[in-house]
Amino acid sequence: MKKLIILACTALLAGCVTQKAAPDAAQPSPEQDRQSFVGYFQQRFPDVQLADYADGAYALPVNAAAREEWQTIEEFPPYELAIGEGESLWNTPFKNGKTYQDCFPYKLEDGIKQHYPQWSEERKMVLTLELALNECREANGEKPLGWKKGKIASLSAYVGYMSRGKVQNMPAPNSSGALAAYAAGRQHYYAKRGQLNMSCADCHVYNSGMRVRSEVLSPSLGHTTHFPVYRSKWGEMGTLHRRFGGCNEQVRAKAFKPQGAEYRNLEYFLAYMNNGMAINSPGARK
């Protein structure tokens, strides 16, 4: 089935009018870049409200039948167990008596996820929520968790759930280091890669809303707002970087390491494109 989807997507893209590899590189700021990005989707899907992009492909009118099925699933969401596990992990003190909350300057009840990813001027790198959670563990003498699924996804799901409705609040990249990380993430998103010579944008920008067999390609706008997600394909929760790796492999490119600089910068770029949107984490997808 996976091969059929790849071949169908390749055929779909081959039949499309050639697009620019990326928005005009002369754009003066990430904020203007974001406004152009949002404007592109608002023009492409004029009947979709900005807030609804947090629902992914289910926000699109062409996917109305699938949206009804998804709404039914959301009545008893498959990620509830993960939220419960994450809550237990969050509230269980480390061996030294400290907790996850001791590592964050933001209170859980006020929302934490909307502040991530963020640029650390001190460390000259992008910090993601999952990275912060694992570094908290290590700083308190605990072993780090795996990056792609399991307990790290449950912790992230609980923190995301407690941030639902909070607006993504990323300061605009304005230092040389932050701008370089943003530019690297942006380049990653629009760069062709793999044996199929495809970019992230080929599916989720230029061909968003089109079908690959029975599946509708989701628009990029809103992607980071609902991770981690429970995917029926996985039968479990997974982090955003797990999904990044899967996308790379589907175009027959080698995946980068989860929480490596490549994916952290990519998350930084995408999250900034979603700035001002409400957190809707965790999510459920096929």
Contacts in CASP RR format, 6 or more apart in sequence:
PFRMAT RR
TARGET T0000
AUTHOR 0000-0000-0000
METHOD contacts of the structure
MODEL  1
MKKLIILACTALLAGCVTQKAAPDAAQPSPEQDRQSFVGYFQQRFPDVQL
ADYADGAYALPVNAAAREEWQTIEEFPPYELAIGEGESLWNTPFKNGKTY
QDCFPYKLEDGIKQHYPQWSEERKMVLTLELALNECREANGEKPLGWKKG
KIASLSAYVGYMSRGKVQNMPAPNSSGALAAYAAGRQHYYAKRGQLNMSC
ADCHVYNSGMRVRSEVLSPSLGHTTHFPVYRSKWGEMGTLHRRFGGCNEQ
VRAKAFKPQGAEYRNLEYFLAYMNNGMAINSPGARK
2 250 0 8 1.000
4 213 0 8 1.000
5 212 0 8 1.000
5 213 0 8 1.000
5 215 0 8 1.000
5 250 0 8 1.000
6 196 0 8 1.000
6 250 0 8 1.000
6 251 0 8 1.000
6 252 0 8 1.000
8 212 0 8 1.000
8 213 0 8 1.000
9 196 0 8 1.000
9 198 0 8 1.000
9 203 0 8 1.000
9 212 0 8 1.000
9 217 0 8 1.000
10 196 0 8 1.000
10 198 0 8 1.000
12 207 0 8 1.000
12 210 0 8 1.000
12 212 0 8 1.000
13 198 0 8 1.000
13 202 0 8 1.000
13 203 0 8 1.000
13 207 0 8 1.000
16 206 0 8 1.000
16 207 0 8 1.000
19 201 0 8 1.000
19 202 0 8 1.000
19 206 0 8 1.000
21 190 0 8 1.000
21 191 0 8 1.000
21 192 0 8 1.000
21 199 0 8 1.000
22 186 0 8 1.000
22 187 0 8 1.000
22 189 0 8 1.000
22 190 0 8 1.000
22 201 0 8 1.000
23 33 0 8 1.000
23 36 0 8 1.000
23 37 0 8 1.000
27 33 0 8 1.000
27 36 0 8 1.000
29 172 0 8 1.000
30 172 0 8 1.000
30 173 0 8 1.000
30 179 0 8 1.000
30 182 0 8 1.000
30 272 0 8 1.000
31 172 0 8 1.000
33 186 0 8 1.000
33 273 0 8 1.000
34 272 0 8 1.000
34 273 0 8 1.000
34 275 0 8 1.000
37 220 0 8 1.000
37 221 0 8 1.000
37 273 0 8 1.000
38 50 0 8 1.000
38 221 0 8 1.000
38 273 0 8 1.000
40 205 0 8 1.000
41 48 0 8 1.000
41 53 0 8 1.000
41 208 0 8 1.000
41 219 0 8 1.000
41 220 0 8 1.000
41 221 0 8 1.000
42 48 0 8 1.000
42 50 0 8 1.000
44 208 0 8 1.000
44 219 0 8 1.000
45 59 0 8 1.000
45 60 0 8 1.000
45 61 0 8 1.000
45 209 0 8 1.000
45 219 0 8 1.000
47 61 0 8 1.000
48 59 0 8 1.000
48 60 0 8 1.000
48 61 0 8 1.000
50 221 0 8 1.000
50 277 0 8 1.000
51 277 0 8 1.000
51 278 0 8 1.000
52 59 0 8 1.000
53 59 0 8 1.000
53 219 0 8 1.000
53 221 0 8 1.000
53 222 0 8 1.000
53 225 0 8 1.000
53 277 0 8 1.000
54 222 0 8 1.000
54 225 0 8 1.000
54 226 0 8 1.000
54 277 0 8 1.000
54 278 0 8 1.000
54 279 0 8 1.000
54 280 0 8 1.000
55 67 0 8 1.000
55 70 0 8 1.000
55 226 0 8 1.000
55 280 0 8 1.000
56 218 0 8 1.000
56 219 0 8 1.000
56 222 0 8 1.000
56 223 0 8 1.000
56 226 0 8 1.000
57 63 0 8 1.000
57 66 0 8 1.000
57 209 0 8 1.000
57 215 0 8 1.000
57 216 0 8 1.000
57 217 0 8 1.000
57 218 0 8 1.000
57 219 0 8 1.000
58 66 0 8 1.000
58 67 0 8 1.000
58 70 0 8 1.000
58 71 0 8 1.000
59 67 0 8 1.000
59 219 0 8 1.000
60 208 0 8 1.000
60 209 0 8 1.000
60 216 0 8 1.000
60 219 0 8 1.000
62 209 0 8 1.000
62 211 0 8 1.000
62 216 0 8 1.000
63 209 0 8 1.000
63 216 0 8 1.000
66 216 0 8 1.000
70 284 0 8 1.000
73 284 0 8 1.000
74 284 0 8 1.000
77 230 0 8 1.000
77 283 0 8 1.000
77 284 0 8 1.000
78 230 0 8 1.000
78 232 0 8 1.000
78 235 0 8 1.000
78 284 0 8 1.000
79 157 0 8 1.000
79 229 0 8 1.000
79 230 0 8 1.000
79 237 0 8 1.000
79 282 0 8 1.000
79 283 0 8 1.000
79 284 0 8 1.000
82 153 0 8 1.000
82 154 0 8 1.000
82 157 0 8 1.000
82 158 0 8 1.000
82 228 0 8 1.000
82 230 0 8 1.000
82 237 0 8 1.000
82 282 0 8 1.000
83 154 0 8 1.000
83 157 0 8 1.000
83 158 0 8 1.000
83 161 0 8 1.000
83 282 0 8 1.000
84 154 0 8 1.000
84 158 0 8 1.000
85 151 0 8 1.000
85 154 0 8 1.000
85 158 0 8 1.000
86 151 0 8 1.000
86 154 0 8 1.000
86 155 0 8 1.000
86 157 0 8 1.000
86 158 0 8 1.000
87 158 0 8 1.000
89 100 0 8 1.000
89 151 0 8 1.000
89 154 0 8 1.000
89 155 0 8 1.000
89 158 0 8 1.000
90 99 0 8 1.000
90 100 0 8 1.000
90 101 0 8 1.000
90 108 0 8 1.000
90 155 0 8 1.000
90 158 0 8 1.000
90 159 0 8 1.000
91 99 0 8 1.000
92 99 0 8 1.000
93 99 0 8 1.000
94 137 0 8 1.000
94 140 0 8 1.000
94 141 0 8 1.000
94 142 0 8 1.000
95 140 0 8 1.000
95 141 0 8 1.000
95 142 0 8 1.000
96 140 0 8 1.000
96 141 0 8 1.000
98 140 0 8 1.000
100 133 0 8 1.000
100 136 0 8 1.000
100 155 0 8 1.000
101 107 0 8 1.000
101 108 0 8 1.000
102 136 0 8 1.000
102 140 0 8 1.000
103 132 0 8 1.000
103 135 0 8 1.000
103 136 0 8 1.000
103 139 0 8 1.000
103 140 0 8 1.000
104 112 0 8 1.000
104 132 0 8 1.000
104 136 0 8 1.000
106 112 0 8 1.000
106 115 0 8 1.000
108 159 0 8 1.000
108 162 0 8 1.000
109 162 0 8 1.000
110 166 0 8 1.000
111 159 0 8 1.000
111 160 0 8 1.000
111 162 0 8 1.000
111 163 0 8 1.000
111 166 0 8 1.000
112 129 0 8 1.000
112 159 0 8 1.000
112 160 0 8 1.000
112 162 0 8 1.000
112 163 0 8 1.000
113 129 0 8 1.000
113 156 0 8 1.000
113 159 0 8 1.000
113 160 0 8 1.000
113 162 0 8 1.000
113 163 0 8 1.000
113 166 0 8 1.000
113 279 0 8 1.000
113 281 0 8 1.000
114 163 0 8 1.000
114 166 0 8 1.000
114 167 0 8 1.000
114 168 0 8 1.000
114 169 0 8 1.000
114 279 0 8 1.000
115 169 0 8 1.000
115 170 0 8 1.000
116 127 0 8 1.000
116 128 0 8 1.000
116 129 0 8 1.000
116 132 0 8 1.000
116 271 0 8 1.000
117 126 0 8 1.000
117 127 0 8 1.000
117 128 0 8 1.000
117 129 0 8 1.000
117 170 0 8 1.000
117 264 0 8 1.000
117 267 0 8 1.000
117 268 0 8 1.000
117 271 0 8 1.000
118 126 0 8 1.000
118 127 0 8 1.000
118 170 0 8 1.000
118 171 0 8 1.000
119 125 0 8 1.000
119 126 0 8 1.000
119 127 0 8 1.000
119 171 0 8 1.000
119 173 0 8 1.000
119 175 0 8 1.000
119 177 0 8 1.000
119 178 0 8 1.000
119 181 0 8 1.000
119 268 0 8 1.000
120 126 0 8 1.000
120 127 0 8 1.000
121 175 0 8 1.000
121 177 0 8 1.000
121 178 0 8 1.000
124 177 0 8 1.000
125 181 0 8 1.000
125 261 0 8 1.000
125 264 0 8 1.000
126 181 0 8 1.000
126 261 0 8 1.000
126 264 0 8 1.000
126 265 0 8 1.000
126 267 0 8 1.000
126 268 0 8 1.000
127 264 0 8 1.000
128 241 0 8 1.000
128 259 0 8 1.000
128 264 0 8 1.000
128 267 0 8 1.000
129 156 0 8 1.000
129 159 0 8 1.000
130 147 0 8 1.000
130 152 0 8 1.000
130 156 0 8 1.000
130 239 0 8 1.000
130 241 0 8 1.000
130 259 0 8 1.000
131 259 0 8 1.000
131 264 0 8 1.000
133 145 0 8 1.000
133 152 0 8 1.000
133 155 0 8 1.000
133 156 0 8 1.000
133 159 0 8 1.000
134 144 0 8 1.000
134 145 0 8 1.000
134 146 0 8 1.000
134 147 0 8 1.000
134 152 0 8 1.000
134 259 0 8 1.000
137 143 0 8 1.000
137 144 0 8 1.000
137 145 0 8 1.000
138 144 0 8 1.000
145 151 0 8 1.000
145 152 0 8 1.000
145 155 0 8 1.000
146 152 0 8 1.000
147 239 0 8 1.000
147 241 0 8 1.000
147 242 0 8 1.000
147 258 0 8 1.000
147 259 0 8 1.000
148 238 0 8 1.000
148 239 0 8 1.000
148 241 0 8 1.000
148 242 0 8 1.000
148 258 0 8 1.000
149 234 0 8 1.000
149 236 0 8 1.000
149 237 0 8 1.000
149 238 0 8 1.000
149 239 0 8 1.000
149 242 0 8 1.000
150 236 0 8 1.000
150 237 0 8 1.000
150 238 0 8 1.000
152 239 0 8 1.000
153 228 0 8 1.000
153 236 0 8 1.000
153 237 0 8 1.000
153 238 0 8 1.000
153 239 0 8 1.000
153 242 0 8 1.000
154 237 0 8 1.000
156 227 0 8 1.000
156 228 0 8 1.000
156 239 0 8 1.000
156 281 0 8 1.000
156 282 0 8 1.000
157 228 0 8 1.000
157 237 0 8 1.000
157 281 0 8 1.000
157 282 0 8 1.000
160 279 0 8 1.000
160 281 0 8 1.000
160 282 0 8 1.000
161 281 0 8 1.000
161 282 0 8 1.000
163 279 0 8 1.000
163 281 0 8 1.000
164 278 0 8 1.000
164 279 0 8 1.000
164 280 0 8 1.000
164 281 0 8 1.000
165 278 0 8 1.000
165 279 0 8 1.000
165 280 0 8 1.000
166 278 0 8 1.000
166 279 0 8 1.000
167 276 0 8 1.000
167 277 0 8 1.000
167 278 0 8 1.000
167 279 0 8 1.000
168 224 0 8 1.000
168 225 0 8 1.000
168 271 0 8 1.000
168 274 0 8 1.000
168 275 0 8 1.000
168 276 0 8 1.000
168 277 0 8 1.000
168 278 0 8 1.000
168 279 0 8 1.000
169 275 0 8 1.000
169 276 0 8 1.000
170 271 0 8 1.000
170 272 0 8 1.000
170 275 0 8 1.000
172 272 0 8 1.000
173 179 0 8 1.000
173 181 0 8 1.000
173 182 0 8 1.000
173 268 0 8 1.000
173 272 0 8 1.000
181 264 0 8 1.000
181 265 0 8 1.000
181 268 0 8 1.000
182 265 0 8 1.000
182 268 0 8 1.000
182 269 0 8 1.000
182 272 0 8 1.000
184 261 0 8 1.000
184 262 0 8 1.000
184 265 0 8 1.000
184 269 0 8 1.000
185 262 0 8 1.000
185 265 0 8 1.000
185 266 0 8 1.000
185 268 0 8 1.000
185 269 0 8 1.000
186 269 0 8 1.000
188 200 0 8 1.000
188 262 0 8 1.000
188 265 0 8 1.000
188 266 0 8 1.000
188 269 0 8 1.000
189 199 0 8 1.000
189 200 0 8 1.000
189 201 0 8 1.000
189 220 0 8 1.000
189 266 0 8 1.000
189 269 0 8 1.000
189 270 0 8 1.000
190 199 0 8 1.000
190 200 0 8 1.000
190 201 0 8 1.000
191 199 0 8 1.000
192 198 0 8 1.000
192 199 0 8 1.000
192 202 0 8 1.000
193 199 0 8 1.000
193 248 0 8 1.000
193 251 0 8 1.000
193 253 0 8 1.000
194 248 0 8 1.000
194 251 0 8 1.000
194 252 0 8 1.000
194 253 0 8 1.000
195 251 0 8 1.000
195 252 0 8 1.000
195 253 0 8 1.000
196 251 0 8 1.000
196 252 0 8 1.000
197 251 0 8 1.000
198 251 0 8 1.000
200 220 0 8 1.000
200 247 0 8 1.000
200 266 0 8 1.000
201 220 0 8 1.000
203 217 0 8 1.000
204 217 0 8 1.000
204 218 0 8 1.000
204 219 0 8 1.000
204 220 0 8 1.000
204 223 0 8 1.000
205 219 0 8 1.000
205 220 0 8 1.000
207 217 0 8 1.000
208 217 0 8 1.000
208 218 0 8 1.000
208 219 0 8 1.000
208 220 0 8 1.000
209 216 0 8 1.000
209 217 0 8 1.000
209 218 0 8 1.000
209 219 0 8 1.000
210 216 0 8 1.000
210 217 0 8 1.000
211 217 0 8 1.000
215 286 0 8 1.000
220 270 0 8 1.000
220 273 0 8 1.000
221 273 0 8 1.000
221 274 0 8 1.000
221 277 0 8 1.000
222 273 0 8 1.000
222 274 0 8 1.000
222 277 0 8 1.000
223 270 0 8 1.000
223 274 0 8 1.000
224 240 0 8 1.000
224 267 0 8 1.000
224 270 0 8 1.000
224 271 0 8 1.000
224 274 0 8 1.000
225 274 0 8 1.000
225 277 0 8 1.000
225 278 0 8 1.000
225 279 0 8 1.000
225 280 0 8 1.000
225 281 0 8 1.000
226 280 0 8 1.000
226 281 0 8 1.000
226 282 0 8 1.000
226 283 0 8 1.000
227 238 0 8 1.000
227 239 0 8 1.000
227 240 0 8 1.000
227 243 0 8 1.000
227 281 0 8 1.000
227 282 0 8 1.000
227 283 0 8 1.000
228 237 0 8 1.000
228 238 0 8 1.000
228 239 0 8 1.000
228 240 0 8 1.000
228 281 0 8 1.000
228 282 0 8 1.000
228 283 0 8 1.000
229 237 0 8 1.000
229 238 0 8 1.000
229 243 0 8 1.000
229 282 0 8 1.000
229 283 0 8 1.000
229 284 0 8 1.000
229 285 0 8 1.000
230 236 0 8 1.000
230 237 0 8 1.000
230 238 0 8 1.000
230 282 0 8 1.000
230 283 0 8 1.000
230 284 0 8 1.000
230 285 0 8 1.000
231 238 0 8 1.000
231 284 0 8 1.000
231 285 0 8 1.000
231 286 0 8 1.000
232 284 0 8 1.000
232 285 0 8 1.000
232 286 0 8 1.000
233 286 0 8 1.000
237 282 0 8 1.000
239 258 0 8 1.000
240 267 0 8 1.000
241 258 0 8 1.000
241 259 0 8 1.000
241 263 0 8 1.000
241 267 0 8 1.000
242 258 0 8 1.000
244 255 0 8 1.000
244 256 0 8 1.000
244 258 0 8 1.000
244 263 0 8 1.000
244 266 0 8 1.000
244 267 0 8 1.000
245 255 0 8 1.000
245 256 0 8 1.000
245 258 0 8 1.000
245 263 0 8 1.000
246 255 0 8 1.000
248 254 0 8 1.000
248 255 0 8 1.000
248 256 0 8 1.000
249 255 0 8 1.000
256 262 0 8 1.000
256 263 0 8 1.000
257 263 0 8 1.000
END
